[in-house]
C-alpha cells in the first residue's frame, strides 16, 4: 500500500521508493508502521518476494558491476576511492587506507573473513564508528505486475485514507 500511496502505477527503484516513503507525510494514512516499511526497504528482499508471488514485476535487473565506495575519499589525501566488487587486492588496499586514516590497526577486523566483502565492510564501518564504505550498484526497477494488482492496492489505499 505504501508503494501505491507514494508511487502510483509507475516504475520505481528501491532506493528512490524508500526516500519517497520516508519524505511522505501521507504514508501514515495507509500503513500502521512507517518505520517497519522503511526498514523493509533497506534491502530488496520484500520487493523480490512480491515479484515471486506475482504482485510486482522486475522490469530491470540491477546489481551489475557493483563497486565498494569510500564515502570520505579526499583526492589530496587518499589513494583509492573505489574498488570493483570482487577485486580483493584493490579492496584490501582501500580497507587498509581507511584503517590507516583513522589510526586503526588491522586487529580491529578481528576474525573477519577478508574475502567476504560484506563482512569486511560491516567490520570497517563498525570500527570507524560510522558508515565510510558502501556497496554501490545500479538498482533494479520494479512495477506492479498488472493493472488489476495496482487497482486492488489503490482501492485499499483510498479506503485506509477514508478511515483516518
C-alpha positions as CSV (number, residue, x, y, z in Angstrom):
1,X,0.0,0.0,0.0
2,X,2.9,2.3,0.7
3,X,4.2,1.8,-2.8
4,X,0.8,2.8,-4.4
5,X,0.4,5.7,-2.0
6,X,3.7,7.4,-3.0
7,X,4.4,6.0,-6.4
8,X,1.2,5.2,-8.1
9,X,1.5,2.8,-11.1
10,X,4.9,4.0,-12.2
11,X,8.2,2.1,-12.4
12,X,10.4,2.6,-9.3
13,X,13.7,1.7,-7.9
14,X,14.0,0.6,-4.2
15,X,16.3,3.5,-3.1
16,X,14.0,6.1,-4.6
17,X,10.9,4.4,-3.3
18,X,12.4,4.4,0.2
19,X,13.3,8.1,0.0
20,X,9.8,8.9,-1.2
21,X,8.1,6.9,1.6
22,X,10.4,8.5,4.2
23,X,9.6,12.0,2.9
24,X,5.9,11.4,2.6
25,X,3.5,12.5,5.3
26,X,0.7,10.7,3.7
27,X,2.1,7.2,4.1
28,X,0.9,7.1,7.7
29,X,-2.6,7.4,6.3
30,X,-2.4,3.9,4.7
31,X,0.1,1.9,6.8
32,X,0.3,1.4,10.5
33,X,4.0,1.3,10.8
34,X,6.0,3.6,8.5
35,X,9.3,2.7,10.3
36,X,8.7,-1.0,9.6
37,X,8.1,-0.3,5.9
38,X,11.3,1.8,5.7
39,X,13.3,-0.9,7.4
40,X,12.0,-3.5,5.0
41,X,13.1,-1.3,2.1
42,X,16.7,-1.3,3.3
43,X,17.2,-4.3,1.1
44,X,15.4,-5.8,-1.9
45,X,14.1,-8.8,0.0
46,X,10.5,-7.6,0.3
47,X,10.3,-6.4,-3.3
48,X,11.7,-9.7,-4.6
49,X,9.2,-11.6,-2.5
50,X,6.4,-9.5,-4.1
51,X,7.9,-10.4,-7.5
52,X,7.9,-14.1,-6.6
53,X,4.2,-14.1,-5.7
54,X,3.3,-12.2,-8.9
55,X,2.3,-8.9,-7.3
56,X,5.3,-6.9,-8.8
57,X,7.4,-7.3,-11.9
58,X,11.1,-6.7,-12.0
59,X,11.4,-4.6,-15.2
60,X,15.2,-4.2,-14.9
61,X,17.7,-6.4,-13.1
62,X,20.3,-4.2,-11.4
63,X,23.3,-5.2,-9.5
64,X,25.7,-5.3,-12.4
65,X,29.2,-4.1,-11.9
66,X,28.9,-3.2,-8.2
67,X,31.7,-1.2,-6.6
68,X,32.8,-0.5,-3.0
69,X,32.8,3.2,-2.5
70,X,34.8,5.1,0.2
71,X,32.4,7.9,1.2
72,X,35.0,10.2,2.7
73,X,37.6,10.0,-0.1
74,X,39.8,13.0,-0.5
75,X,41.9,13.1,-3.7
76,X,44.6,15.1,-1.9
77,X,44.9,12.6,0.8
78,X,43.8,9.1,-0.3
79,X,45.0,6.7,-3.0
80,X,41.7,4.8,-3.7
81,X,38.1,5.9,-3.8
82,X,36.6,2.7,-5.1
83,X,37.2,-1.0,-5.5
84,X,35.4,-3.1,-8.0
85,X,33.4,-5.8,-6.2
86,X,35.4,-8.9,-6.5
87,X,38.9,-7.3,-6.8
88,X,40.3,-8.4,-3.5
89,X,43.7,-6.7,-3.9
90,X,42.2,-3.3,-4.6
91,X,39.5,-3.8,-1.9
92,X,42.2,-4.6,0.7
93,X,44.2,-1.6,-0.3
94,X,41.1,0.6,0.2
95,X,40.4,-1.0,3.6
96,X,43.9,-0.6,4.8
97,X,43.9,3.0,3.6
98,X,40.8,3.7,5.7
99,X,42.2,1.9,8.8
100,X,45.4,3.9,8.5
101,X,43.5,7.2,8.0
102,X,41.5,6.6,11.3
103,X,44.6,5.3,13.2
104,X,43.2,1.8,13.5
105,X,45.2,-1.4,13.2
106,X,44.2,-4.5,11.2
107,X,43.4,-6.1,14.5
108,X,40.0,-4.2,14.6
109,X,38.8,-6.5,11.9
110,X,39.2,-9.5,14.3
111,X,38.4,-12.9,12.7
112,X,36.5,-11.4,9.7
113,X,36.9,-13.4,6.5
114,X,38.9,-11.0,4.4
115,X,37.4,-12.5,1.2
116,X,33.8,-11.6,2.4
117,X,33.3,-8.1,1.1
118,X,30.1,-7.6,3.1
119,X,31.6,-8.8,6.4
120,X,34.7,-6.6,5.9
121,X,32.6,-3.5,5.1
122,X,30.5,-4.1,8.2
123,X,33.6,-4.5,10.3
124,X,35.3,-1.4,8.9
125,X,32.2,0.7,9.4
126,X,31.8,-0.6,12.9
127,X,35.5,0.0,13.8
128,X,35.4,3.6,12.4
129,X,32.0,4.3,14.2
130,X,30.2,5.4,11.1
131,X,29.5,4.4,7.5
132,X,32.6,5.1,5.4
133,X,32.3,2.1,3.0
134,X,29.2,1.2,0.9
135,X,28.4,-1.1,-2.0
136,X,27.0,0.8,-4.9
137,X,25.4,-0.8,-8.0
138,X,22.7,0.0,-10.5
139,X,19.4,-0.6,-8.8
140,X,16.7,-3.0,-10.1
141,X,13.5,-1.4,-11.3
142,X,10.0,-2.7,-10.3
143,X,6.4,-2.0,-11.1
144,X,3.0,-3.5,-10.3
145,X,2.5,-6.8,-12.2
146,X,-0.6,-5.6,-13.9
147,X,-3.4,-3.1,-13.8
148,X,-5.6,-5.3,-11.5
149,X,-2.8,-5.6,-9.0
150,X,-2.4,-1.9,-8.8
151,X,-6.1,-1.2,-8.8
152,X,-6.7,-3.6,-5.9
153,X,-4.0,-1.8,-3.8
154,X,-5.1,1.6,-4.9
155,X,-8.6,0.8,-3.6
156,X,-7.2,-0.3,-0.3
157,X,-5.2,3.0,-0.1
158,X,-8.3,5.0,-0.6
159,X,-10.3,3.0,2.0
160,X,-7.5,3.5,4.5
161,X,-7.4,7.2,3.9
162,X,-11.2,7.5,4.3
163,X,-11.0,5.6,7.6
164,X,-8.4,8.1,9.1
